[in-house]
Amino acid sequence: MIAFPRMEPVLVTGGAGFIGANVAVSLAERAPGRRVIALDNLSRRGSELNLPRLREAGVEFVHGDVREPRDLLALPEIGALVECSAEPSVLAGTDGSPDYVVRTNLFGAYHCLELARRDGAQVVFLSTSRVYPVAGLHRIRVEEADTRFEIAAEQELEGVSPAGVAETFPLDGARTLYGATKLSAELLLAEYAESYGLRTVIDRCGVVAGPWQMGKVDQGVFTYWMLAHVLGRPLRYLGFGGGGLQVRDLERGDELVDLVGEQLGDPGHWAGRTVNVGGGREVSLSLRETTALCAEITGNRVDVEADGGDRPGDVPIYLSDTARLHGLTGWRPARGAREVLEDTFRWIVAHEDRVRRALP
């Protein structure tokens, strides 16, 4: 159960997406009688699969767009806002206009903040590890182990250690349009908190995975890898010599929801905080390790092509140093990487027909 300090509705933007739907459904289940509103423009393929889940949980769905202020300002007074809406692709805008990613991630966040300002609502903003600049992440000294890259013990940069990247990591430099729009939105949150007294918290998430995610190569890579093994789709190790040694940490979507619920229940404790949220070194995988686990879990083997050509914005390793977060809460990821993949596999098998129809 979540004890909210205010009785007005909770709004979840991007509420039919992977994380947003998990947040909305969980809040409705944990706070019976509380009105939960999920707003989404349904632009991402597969988001329609979440509509029955929202309805069954008693979540009120509104087909709207954060890029349109009138869609937000037409909503009733809210007590809290969980901002999950985003164009999440790290490649967004690299092969054409940046219009959609800027309007969604930056203008959309601004419109959400204006709604929160209208109602004095708490804001939980789901940001990303991609706010850390690409060139800086490439300067992290790494060592090559048998199946992955590891962060070396000795580093020249502040805010990085074998535990991962901390919130003090230098922010100078480019970070992809996706990362830039999310960091810009973070800065707006700080100004709204200072100027208007809003209570805000920023969660810089690593890779989030698990059931109900429609994984893509540029967003949701672990689900994408499992989908390929279940459905027999081709895979490639891209960049860094084509060996599949690049590493990311991960956490299950519903475990992130547990943290968001805690933050909503105690806005004073979390006000003004910016924290890294992720699995850290303990819950992380390289692509090569992911391939081996997917083969074990599914019983299917996929030949993975090696392609040494680097992609824009890619980095060899990212691990979340979550020491700051752990100093504020007892929350920890409860599932290991294998468990997350096993849960994802069971979900794909149980909904294979619907998943196939939703995939491009």
Backbone torsions as a table, in degrees:
resi	resn	phi	psi	omega
1	MET	NA	143.7	176.6
2	ILE	-113.8	126.3	177.3
3	ALA	-96.1	98.9	179.7
4	PHE	-78.3	139.0	178.8
5	PRO	-71.8	-17.5	179.1
6	ARG	-127.4	151.9	-175.0
7	MET	-94.3	-10.9	179.7
8	GLU	-64.4	162.9	-178.0
9	PRO	-60.0	156.3	171.1
10	VAL	-101.6	129.7	178.2
11	LEU	-104.7	131.7	174.2
12	VAL	-115.5	111.5	176.6
13	THR	-86.3	151.3	-168.5
14	GLY	64.5	33.3	-167.5
15	GLY	-75.1	-6.8	173.3
16	ALA	-105.7	2.8	176.0
17	GLY	-79.9	179.8	-176.5
18	PHE	-57.9	-58.7	-178.2
19	ILE	-72.8	-44.0	-177.2
20	GLY	-59.6	-42.4	179.4
21	ALA	-66.4	-40.2	176.4
22	ASN	-61.0	-41.1	178.5
23	VAL	-63.9	-49.3	-175.8
24	ALA	-63.1	-46.6	-179.8
25	VAL	-62.5	-44.2	-179.0
26	SER	-64.0	-42.5	179.6
27	LEU	-63.2	-41.3	179.4
28	ALA	-63.8	-36.5	-179.1
29	GLU	-75.7	-33.2	-174.6
30	ARG	-90.8	-12.7	179.2
31	ALA	-131.5	69.7	-177.5
32	PRO	-55.5	135.6	-179.5
33	GLY	91.3	-16.7	177.7
34	ARG	-80.9	132.4	179.0
35	ARG	-76.5	122.2	178.1
36	VAL	-117.8	127.2	-178.7
37	ILE	-114.8	129.9	175.7
38	ALA	-112.1	122.3	178.3
39	LEU	-111.2	132.4	-178.7
40	ASP	-158.2	147.1	177.2
41	ASN	-92.6	-1.2	176.5
42	LEU	58.4	29.5	-177.9
43	SER	-78.0	-26.6	-178.3
44	ARG	-83.5	126.4	-178.8
45	ARG	-60.6	131.9	-178.4
46	GLY	101.3	-18.0	180.0
47	SER	-64.4	-25.3	179.3
48	GLU	-64.7	-20.5	178.6
49	LEU	-66.1	-22.3	-177.9
50	ASN	-85.2	-12.6	-176.5
51	LEU	-61.1	-43.9	176.0
52	PRO	-62.3	-36.4	177.7
53	ARG	-61.3	-45.5	-179.8
54	LEU	-62.3	-45.1	-178.7
55	ARG	-62.6	-44.8	-178.7
56	GLU	-65.1	-30.0	179.7
57	ALA	-82.6	-6.7	-179.1
58	GLY	85.8	16.8	177.5
59	VAL	-81.6	136.4	177.9
60	GLU	-85.6	117.8	-179.1
61	PHE	-95.2	133.8	175.8
62	VAL	-122.1	121.3	177.0
63	HIS	-80.8	99.8	-176.6
64	GLY	-150.3	176.3	-171.2
65	ASP	-135.6	127.8	179.7
66	VAL	-66.0	-16.3	176.9
67	ARG	-74.2	-12.9	-178.0
68	GLU	-110.2	104.3	-177.6
69	PRO	-54.8	-36.0	-176.8
70	ARG	-65.0	-29.2	178.2
71	ASP	-64.9	-36.6	-179.9
72	LEU	-79.7	-44.4	-175.5
73	LEU	-72.1	-12.5	174.6
74	ALA	-78.9	-9.4	-178.7
75	LEU	-76.2	157.7	176.4
76	PRO	-69.9	170.9	176.9
77	GLU	-58.0	135.9	179.9
78	ILE	-117.4	155.9	177.3
79	GLY	-100.1	-23.8	-179.5
80	ALA	-153.3	151.6	-179.9
81	LEU	-131.3	125.7	171.6
82	VAL	-107.0	109.8	-171.9
83	GLU	-91.5	96.4	-179.2
84	CYS	-108.2	-2.6	-176.1
85	SER	-72.4	139.8	177.8
86	ALA	-174.4	152.9	158.2
87	GLU	-88.3	106.9	-166.9
88	PRO	-92.8	1.7	-175.5
89	SER	-76.5	131.7	177.1
90	VAL	-71.3	-13.7	178.8
91	LEU	-97.4	1.7	-176.6
92	ALA	-57.2	128.7	176.2
93	GLY	83.1	-6.5	-176.6
94	THR	-75.8	-23.3	-178.7
95	ASP	-115.3	22.9	-179.8
96	GLY	177.9	-149.5	-176.3
97	SER	-72.5	141.1	174.5
98	PRO	-83.3	6.1	-170.4
99	ASP	-54.7	-50.2	-173.4
100	TYR	-65.6	-45.0	-177.0
101	VAL	-66.7	-37.9	179.9
102	VAL	-70.1	-45.8	-178.5
103	ARG	-66.0	-36.6	-178.7
104	THR	-76.3	-52.6	-170.8
105	ASN	-80.9	-33.1	-178.3
106	LEU	-100.3	-57.4	178.0
107	PHE	-62.8	-38.8	178.4
108	GLY	-60.4	-43.6	178.0
109	ALA	-63.3	-40.8	177.1
110	TYR	-59.5	-44.9	179.5
111	HIS	-63.8	-38.3	177.2
112	CYS	-64.5	-40.3	178.7
113	LEU	-65.8	-34.5	176.5
114	GLU	-65.1	-37.7	175.0
115	LEU	-65.0	-44.2	178.6
116	ALA	-62.7	-38.1	177.4
117	ARG	-64.4	-40.8	178.6
118	ARG	-56.1	-40.0	-172.1
119	ASP	-107.0	-0.8	-176.0
120	GLY	62.9	34.4	-173.3
121	ALA	-85.0	148.3	170.9
122	GLN	-67.3	147.0	179.0
123	VAL	-125.8	123.0	168.1
124	VAL	-106.3	115.1	-174.2
125	PHE	-107.1	120.3	177.4
126	LEU	-88.3	106.3	179.4
127	SER	-101.9	-156.1	-169.4
128	THR	-148.9	152.6	172.8
129	SER	-65.1	-14.1	-179.6
130	ARG	-72.2	-0.8	172.9
131	VAL	-70.8	-17.9	178.5
132	TYR	-80.8	133.7	-169.3
133	PRO	-68.4	145.2	-175.4
134	VAL	-62.7	-47.2	-178.6
135	ALA	-61.0	-39.1	177.5
136	GLY	-63.7	-43.0	179.1
137	LEU	-65.4	-30.6	176.3
138	HIS	-71.5	-20.4	178.6
139	ARG	-82.8	-5.5	174.9
140	ILE	-65.1	128.3	178.9
141	ARG	-76.0	126.1	-178.1
142	VAL	-121.0	156.4	173.8
143	GLU	-120.2	145.3	-178.0
144	GLU	-95.6	114.7	174.0
145	ALA	-95.8	-175.0	-174.7
146	ASP	-62.5	-40.2	-173.2
147	THR	-123.0	4.4	-175.7
148	ARG	-164.6	165.3	165.8
149	PHE	-84.6	145.9	174.1
150	GLU	-124.3	149.2	175.9
151	ILE	-78.4	126.3	-178.8
152	ALA	-68.2	156.1	-178.1
153	ALA	-68.8	-38.6	-177.7
154	GLU	-94.2	126.0	-177.9
155	GLN	-133.2	150.2	177.7
156	GLU	-94.0	-17.8	-176.8
157	LEU	-96.8	149.1	171.1
158	GLU	-71.4	150.3	170.6
159	GLY	79.9	20.6	175.7
160	VAL	-142.1	140.0	-179.9
161	SER	-155.3	175.7	175.8
162	PRO	-56.6	-19.6	175.9
163	ALA	-74.3	-17.5	178.8
164	GLY	127.1	-161.7	-177.9
165	VAL	-95.9	126.4	179.5
166	ALA	-96.8	170.4	-178.2
167	GLU	-66.6	-15.6	179.1
168	THR	-87.1	3.6	178.6
169	PHE	-59.7	137.9	-177.3
170	PRO	-58.0	138.8	-176.2
171	LEU	-104.5	6.2	179.1
172	ASP	-73.0	134.6	174.8
173	GLY	118.6	173.9	-178.9
174	ALA	-83.0	154.8	-171.8
175	ARG	-144.9	18.2	-170.2
176	THR	81.5	154.2	177.9
177	LEU	-61.8	-37.8	176.3
178	TYR	-58.2	-53.1	-179.2
179	GLY	-63.3	-38.0	-178.8
180	ALA	-65.4	-41.4	180.0
181	THR	-68.4	-34.8	178.6
182	LYS	-71.6	-39.3	176.8
183	LEU	-66.2	-39.6	177.6
184	SER	-60.6	-40.5	177.4
185	ALA	-65.1	-37.4	175.7
186	GLU	-58.5	-43.3	-180.0
187	LEU	-64.0	-38.7	176.1
188	LEU	-62.1	-40.8	178.5
189	LEU	-58.0	-44.2	-179.4
190	ALA	-61.4	-40.1	-180.0
191	GLU	-69.2	-39.6	178.2
192	TYR	-66.7	-36.5	176.9
193	ALA	-64.1	-42.4	-178.3
194	GLU	-72.8	-43.9	-173.1
195	SER	-80.5	-32.8	-171.7
196	TYR	-122.0	3.5	175.6
197	GLY	73.3	18.3	178.1
198	LEU	-69.5	142.5	174.7
199	ARG	-93.3	114.7	-173.5
200	THR	-127.2	150.6	172.0
201	VAL	-138.7	140.6	-178.3
202	ILE	-116.0	123.1	176.1
203	ASP	-107.4	110.4	177.1
204	ARG	-88.4	99.4	-171.4
205	CYS	-87.8	140.9	166.2
206	GLY	-78.8	-149.2	179.4
207	VAL	-74.4	128.7	175.5
208	VAL	-108.8	134.3	-173.7
209	ALA	-139.6	174.7	174.2
210	GLY	127.0	-174.7	-178.7
211	PRO	-56.1	145.0	178.1
212	TRP	78.6	9.4	175.1
213	GLN	-95.8	132.7	175.7
214	MET	-97.9	83.2	-171.3
215	GLY	-66.2	144.8	176.7
216	LYS	-130.4	163.6	-176.5
217	VAL	-63.5	-29.4	-177.9
218	ASP	-101.8	4.7	178.0
219	GLN	-169.0	119.9	-176.9
220	GLY	86.6	44.6	-168.7
221	VAL	-64.1	-35.1	-176.6
222	PHE	-71.4	-38.4	174.2
223	THR	-67.0	-40.0	176.9
224	TYR	-57.3	-42.1	-179.6
225	TRP	-65.6	-42.1	179.3
226	MET	-68.8	-40.7	176.8
227	LEU	-56.8	-41.1	-179.5
228	ALA	-63.9	-37.9	179.6
229	HIS	-71.7	-37.7	-179.8
230	VAL	-73.0	-41.9	-172.1
231	LEU	-97.2	-0.1	177.8
232	GLY	71.1	38.9	-179.1
233	ARG	-97.1	153.1	-177.7
234	PRO	-72.4	154.3	178.6
235	LEU	-134.8	155.3	175.2
236	ARG	-137.6	141.6	166.5
237	TYR	-87.0	111.3	-175.1
238	LEU	-99.5	129.2	171.3
239	GLY	78.5	170.4	174.7
240	PHE	55.1	42.5	177.5
241	GLY	84.7	-3.5	177.7
242	GLY	72.5	19.9	-178.3
243	GLY	-93.2	-6.0	179.9
244	GLY	71.6	26.9	-177.3
245	LEU	-89.2	-9.0	-177.8
246	GLN	-64.5	146.6	-167.7
247	VAL	-126.7	141.5	169.3
248	ARG	-137.2	149.3	169.7
249	ASP	-87.1	166.1	-177.7
250	LEU	-151.7	160.5	173.5
251	GLU	-147.5	156.5	180.0
252	ARG	-79.7	144.8	-175.6
253	GLY	-58.3	-41.2	-177.2
254	ASP	-72.4	-19.3	174.2
255	GLU	-74.6	-36.5	172.7
256	LEU	-60.2	-37.7	178.6
257	VAL	-60.1	-37.1	178.3
258	ASP	-58.9	-42.3	178.9
259	LEU	-67.0	-44.2	179.1
260	VAL	-59.6	-41.7	177.3
261	GLY	-60.0	-41.2	177.3
262	GLU	-63.0	-40.9	-179.4
263	GLN	-66.8	-37.7	177.3
264	LEU	-68.4	-31.6	-178.3
265	GLY	-77.0	-16.1	-177.2
266	ASP	-141.2	66.9	-174.0
267	PRO	-61.4	-31.3	-179.8
268	GLY	-64.9	-40.7	-179.5
269	HIS	-65.3	-34.4	-173.7
270	TRP	-97.1	-6.3	-174.9
271	ALA	-58.7	129.2	176.6
272	GLY	81.9	4.2	-176.7
273	ARG	-86.3	143.1	168.3
274	THR	-125.8	120.3	-173.2
275	VAL	-135.6	143.7	169.7
276	ASN	-77.0	136.7	179.9
277	VAL	-128.2	121.0	179.6
278	GLY	-178.8	-177.4	-177.7
279	GLY	-81.6	-18.3	-178.1
280	GLY	67.2	-169.7	-178.6
281	ARG	-59.9	-33.0	-175.1
282	GLU	-67.1	-32.4	-180.0
283	VAL	-121.4	80.0	-178.1
284	SER	-147.1	159.7	-179.6
285	LEU	-146.6	147.0	163.5
286	SER	-88.5	166.4	176.3
287	LEU	-63.8	-37.5	178.9
288	ARG	-64.2	-42.4	177.4
289	GLU	-64.9	-37.6	178.5
290	THR	-63.8	-40.7	177.5
291	THR	-59.3	-46.0	-178.8
292	ALA	-63.6	-42.6	179.4
293	LEU	-66.4	-42.5	179.7
294	CYS	-61.9	-38.9	178.5
295	ALA	-65.4	-42.0	178.4
296	GLU	-63.0	-44.5	-174.3
297	ILE	-71.1	-42.6	-174.6
298	THR	-89.7	-23.1	-172.1
299	GLY	77.8	6.1	-179.7
300	ASN	-111.3	140.6	176.3
301	ARG	-112.8	135.6	179.4
302	VAL	-118.4	128.8	174.7
303	ASP	-72.7	123.1	-176.9
304	VAL	-103.6	120.7	179.6
305	GLU	-75.1	141.5	176.2
306	ALA	-94.8	125.8	179.8
307	ASP	-135.4	106.7	-174.8
308	GLY	-77.4	-4.4	-178.3
309	GLY	-71.0	126.0	-177.2
310	ASP	-75.7	149.0	175.7
311	ARG	-98.5	151.2	176.7
312	PRO	-58.7	132.0	174.2
313	GLY	82.7	-3.2	-177.3
314	ASP	-78.4	152.2	179.4
315	VAL	-134.8	153.9	-176.2
316	PRO	-72.6	-29.4	-177.6
317	ILE	-154.4	139.2	166.8
318	TYR	-140.9	122.8	172.6
319	LEU	-126.4	139.7	179.4
320	SER	-86.0	119.7	168.3
321	ASP	-82.5	109.6	-172.3
322	THR	-104.7	24.1	-178.1
323	ALA	-60.5	-41.3	179.9
324	ARG	-62.1	-46.1	178.2
325	LEU	-59.1	-45.8	-176.2
326	HIS	-68.6	-18.6	173.3
327	GLY	-77.0	-10.7	-177.2
328	LEU	-107.9	-16.1	-170.6
329	THR	-155.1	157.1	171.9
330	GLY	-87.1	0.6	179.9
331	TRP	-63.2	134.8	174.3
332	ARG	-144.3	148.8	171.6
333	PRO	-59.9	131.3	-176.1
334	ALA	-94.4	-19.8	-175.7
335	ARG	-109.1	141.4	174.3
336	GLY	-79.7	174.5	-176.7
337	ALA	-62.2	-41.7	-180.0
338	ARG	-62.2	-42.0	179.9
339	GLU	-61.8	-39.6	178.7
340	VAL	-62.3	-43.9	178.8
341	LEU	-66.0	-39.8	178.2
342	GLU	-62.9	-42.7	177.9
343	ASP	-62.2	-40.1	178.9
344	THR	-64.6	-42.9	178.0
345	PHE	-59.3	-47.2	-179.1
346	ARG	-62.0	-38.5	179.3
347	TRP	-66.3	-44.1	-179.8
348	ILE	-60.6	-45.1	-178.8
349	VAL	-63.6	-41.2	-178.2
350	ALA	-68.9	-24.3	-176.4
351	HIS	-125.2	31.2	-169.8
352	GLU	-59.4	-42.5	-178.4
353	ASP	-61.7	-45.8	-179.3
354	ARG	-67.2	-38.2	179.6
355	VAL	-64.6	-43.8	178.8
356	ARG	-59.7	-40.7	-179.2
357	ARG	-67.8	-30.1	-176.5
358	ALA	-82.7	-22.5	-177.2
359	LEU	-78.4	147.8	176.6
360	PRO	-69.2	NA	NA
